[in-house]
Amino acid sequence: MPEERLLSAYRKMLLIRLMEERIGALFTEGAIAGTCHLCIGQEAVAVGVAEALELGDEVVSCHRGHGHLLAMGGEPARLLGELMGRQIGYCRGRGGSQHLSAPGIGLLGTNGITGGGIPIATGAALSAHLLRTGAAIVCFFGDGATNQGVFHESLNMAALWSLPVLYVCENNRYAMSEPVCRTVAGGDILARPRAYGISAECVDGMDVEAVEAAARRALAPLRAGKGPAFIEAATYRFCGHSKSDKLLYRTREEEAKWRERDPLTLTRLKLEKAGWKETLPWIEEEVRRQIAEAEEACRRSPLTPPETALQGVYADA
Amino acid sequence: MPEMYFSDAIRAALDEALTRDASVVLMGEDIGPYGGAFGITRGLHEKYGPERIIETPISENGFVGVAVGAAMTGLRPVVEIMFMDFILLAADQIINHAAKLHYIYDGQVKVPLVIRAPAGAGRGYGASHSQNLENVFLSVAGLKIVCPATPADAKGLLAAAIRDPNPVLFIEPKALYGARGEVPEGDYTVPLGVARLAREGKDLSIITYGACVPLALAAAGELSEGGLEADVLDLRTLKPMDLTALEATVAKTGRCIVLEEGPLTGGIGAEVSARIGERCFRALKAGVQRVAAQDTPIPSATPLEHAVLPSVAALLAAADRLFE
């Protein structure tokens, strides 16, 4: 990745990290209700893949989707507004943390059912294929989703019909509390897409450049009509599954080991080595200001009026 | 107006939609050269090719989900579920996704999707190939549910369902596939959400839909011989339900039977009865009667099957109760 692009990728990852931390704090304060699944530690996957996308490509994400939205260029104020039920929110608070949608920037939607987005992404790829739009569709999900029947059904159809969909499995080692070794028979997630004849590779999900390169490698044949591709990004969530998680199922030692490979630290070190040391604090200050302004804009936006809850159950012709 | 079979009327609606709108695609199991389990799509594969008539593996949740994603992004898929019973495999994609995404994404996406589901018993297929499961979906906000009772409605309602910007569950009563009737030629639609008075009478109302409409008409004929004239209201759309037509018939007769092929408990009749109780209580001269399938799984052997399904005799007994 050229240095300027790496710098911009770092800025995006930092935005995701600091936004997620702020969202976590707002949740603890009670300013955000419900639940939320933060992606702290997994930023390089979202940003690396987004860096490889082109205008017109579409993304379908899962329950842990804040980072994907921001990586696609989503506005922090509109994300926060969605979590806080404000008019400014992407769906004015109807969706909440797990049901974001911003088709204007290529995010078709995030999804609260594990694996639920996988056939939907596959269907978007069917549209791209039949309508000859030239778009690539990216589908993000976790290791846990690879145990859903619909994962296998969708991969089978995508392979049969040579659909332009890139499946990105963020293997953060745990499906909520259950480790991959206790949920994935055979232990090898890549064996699953390969069984359907889908080309698949595992990439270091903490290295944004490696993720971007893998995504480009996967997307090139896919765009040429060669059918679906699969990336397993090895990553780790530094936070709990959701805000109620007490992290009883993993050790502090394991967490510390993964923290050494913090995607932000790795990128920062690369940038420092390339002579951008002075610029980094300035970037951080700018991101913090952006988040403060987003929160300000969100709080200025009115709460979505309750009477609107009854509207729009059906689409008008 | 030409006469045609109910099944041919459905095929005509599909054929015309495929011709009129390039974004319409059919998806389902064995809908290609085989023509679908009930022959509904016969000939369409040859005419439109495999990109429009998409044969799927046996993966109901998967291919319904694929259809949801395709509907969100520019196609208008019409999915065939071979037997309505199998729709339960796709319940997640229908209930948690197709029906909700327009609302929860605040109108940023639409899901113009039709799910065709052959339903109903009476053919000895047994418990996993005979159910009417529309009651399971009745409470799902964002979904429309349609069930025709005549060949003309089969064509017109399906054409309207395909043009609707919402997910529509289109129930095809298997027992009616061989029914014949006049069907308008060319572009013909019947608006969703509007019931049809299949027979007029002043003494009682039989409120029903689908395969039970002929049953209601047969019972109404017998009642007429005894001097009682029945309104037969064919709901046509179960969701959203035509409450105006419901109120009108009950206001006229003050006595009503709700008839359905599906199970009694938690059935369509439960919802219709409650609406009548709320809206027309003062017009009622007797308690609302329900005639439905017994609360059992559908048995296979014909005499057993008949023992649990609604019948003309059960309707006549219910009519007697209205005048006790």
Interface residues (C-beta under 8 A of the other chain):
Chain A: E58 V60 Y90 C91 R92 R94 G95 H99 S101 A102 P103 G104 L108 G109 N111 G112 I113 G116 I118 P119 I120 A121 T122 G123 A124 A125 L126 S127 A128 L130 L131 T133 G149 V150 E153 S154 N156 M157 L160 W161 G312 V313 Y314 A315 D316 A317
Chain B: S23 V25 E51 I54 T56 P57 S59 N61 G62 F63 V64 G65 V66 A67 V68 G69 A70 A71 M72 T73 G74 L75 P77 D92 Q93 N96 H97 L101 H102 Y103 I104 Y105 D106 G107 Q108 V109 K110 V111 P112 A141 G142 K144 R163 D164 P165 N166 P240
